[in-house]
Amino acid sequence: MANLSTTYMGIELKNPLIVAASSISNQVDRVKRAEEYGAGALVIRSIFEEQIHADGMTMQDFLERMANISPEINASFYPPVEYGGPREHMMWVEKTRRAVSMPIFASLNAVNPGAWVEYAKQLEETGIDGLEVNYYTVNADINRTGSDMEKALYDIVSGVKDAVKIPVAVKLGSAYTSIANVVNELDKRGANAVVLFNRFLQPTIDIDTEELTNQMTYSHPEEMRMPLRWVALLYGRVKLDMALNTGVHTGRDIARGLLGGATVVQVASALLQNGLPYISTMLMDLQGWMGEKGYESIDEFRGNLSQQNVEDPFGFERAHYMKLLMSQE
Ligand SMILES: Cc1cc2nc3c(=O)[nH]c(=O)nc-3n(C[C@H](O)[C@H](O)[C@H](O)COP(=O)(O)O)c2cc1C
């Protein structure tokens, strides 16, 4: 049997499938089941700055007030707790950490730089193995430049890195002018990994009611192409680890990500759609593929199809843009 073990941010994982931050972590029982079905690690859903301010408010008040602020805040994500403030979150992270033996990461989505550092420290105290900085932000200020946004991100990451000893991953959206440069700058500031990419939920307009609607939708396998391209372009050029996220739906997708150069993959939609037993299906498929190819360990093939290792290094950049467009009738 092929050996699926790997190391992510210096932490040993029995395999590269990490359960992404999602409603799966809302119940400790589900986290235990994710471990039983073989998950390599799990990220607990984020604590949000809005939630921090909500201390003392009822969960319902909080959800009503915040529904339009952050699209990741949705009643269906939350565990049935009466209050959604930080104390409850910390207690629950600690309880989850103690309930399983696989590595557990916590996630933080703050706005105010002081809050990032303060809550990063509190999360570290819960005993988690690493922290994910969920930099979920949409820059709609017409006076704020891309460089301003990037500087804010770097300051947060430097602050969090200085404040905690556990490894820190930075989960990014894909809307940067130079993703490659942002990842390189995070690498220089000591980030241990990047998660490429968060999936930003997009509101739409209901033309019958003429209202804005925010609906939770799951990812589609096609969406994996963008993170795959960036992982493959960056592999071998940065020291930090790369978790490929968005659109990983099968064991073969995991193989694809690893061939491109991902250290691990993170999965949410496929597990929410197919149930937690699907973790073992995905892992068996990965193992089956490795068996067919004669690979005994992941290191034998990781990055083999990254930009540095493919015959056509431009394939990842232009993706034969002109040829493909011209070939269509
Ligand atoms: C129900 C649900 C809740 C989520 N909650 C969080 C969260 O709290 N923090 C976070 O960083 N991402 C959150 N995400 C995003 C996922 O971690 C992941 O980045 C995204 O779904 C893309 O991966 P996928 O294609 O496997 O779904 C959530 C996703 C879903 C579907």
The ligand as a Tripos MOL2 file, in Angstrom:
@<TRIPOS>MOLECULE
LIG
   31    33     1     0     0
SMALL
NO_CHARGES

@<TRIPOS>ATOM
      1 C1        -20.5000   25.9270    4.8660 C.3       1 LIG1
      2 C2        -19.1370   26.5130    4.6930 C.ar      1 LIG1
      3 C3        -18.5380   27.2180    5.7360 C.ar      1 LIG1
      4 C4        -17.2820   27.7970    5.5910 C.ar      1 LIG1
      5 N1        -16.7090   28.4650    6.6430 N.ar      1 LIG1
      6 C5        -15.4500   28.9480    6.5100 C.ar      1 LIG1
      7 C6        -14.7840   29.5730    7.5900 C.ar      1 LIG1
      8 O1        -15.3160   29.6970    8.6930 O.2       1 LIG1
      9 N2        -13.5170   30.0250    7.3850 N.ar      1 LIG1
     10 C7        -12.8690   29.8930    6.2020 C.ar      1 LIG1
     11 O2        -11.7080   30.2930    6.0710 O.2       1 LIG1
     12 N3        -13.4790   29.3030    5.1560 N.ar      1 LIG1
     13 C8        -14.7380   28.8250    5.2850 C.ar      1 LIG1
     14 N4        -15.3360   28.2090    4.2250 N.ar      1 LIG1
     15 C9        -14.6000   28.0780    2.9540 C.3       1 LIG1
     16 C10       -13.9080   26.7070    2.8350 C.3       1 LIG1
     17 O3        -12.9550   26.5260    3.8770 O.3       1 LIG1
     18 C11       -13.1840   26.5730    1.5010 C.3       1 LIG1
     19 O4        -12.1790   27.5650    1.4060 O.3       1 LIG1
     20 C12       -14.1060   26.7280    0.2970 C.3       1 LIG1
     21 O5        -15.3480   26.0950    0.5120 O.3       1 LIG1
     22 C13       -13.4460   26.1450   -0.9540 C.3       1 LIG1
     23 O6        -13.1880   24.7680   -0.8070 O.3       1 LIG1
     24 P1        -14.1420   23.6600   -1.4870 P.3       1 LIG1
     25 O7        -14.1050   23.8720   -2.9370 O.co2     1 LIG1
     26 O8        -13.5710   22.3350   -1.0840 O.co2     1 LIG1
     27 O9        -15.5000   23.8920   -0.9150 O.co2     1 LIG1
     28 C14       -16.6020   27.6460    4.3650 C.ar      1 LIG1
     29 C15       -17.1830   26.9260    3.3270 C.ar      1 LIG1
     30 C16       -18.4290   26.3630    3.4700 C.ar      1 LIG1
     31 C17       -19.0210   25.5860    2.3200 C.3       1 LIG1
@<TRIPOS>BOND
     1     1     2 1
     2     2     3 ar
     3     2    30 ar
     4     3     4 ar
     5     4     5 ar
     6     4    28 ar
     7     5     6 ar
     8     6     7 ar
     9     6    13 1
    10     7     8 2
    11     7     9 ar
    12     9    10 ar
    13    10    11 2
    14    10    12 ar
    15    12    13 ar
    16    13    14 ar
    17    14    15 1
    18    14    28 ar
    19    15    16 1
    20    16    17 1
    21    16    18 1
    22    18    19 1
    23    18    20 1
    24    20    21 1
    25    20    22 1
    26    22    23 1
    27    23    24 1
    28    24    25 2
    29    24    26 1
    30    24    27 1
    31    28    29 ar
    32    29    30 ar
    33    30    31 1
@<TRIPOS>SUBSTRUCTURE
     1 LIG1         1 GROUP 0 **** ****
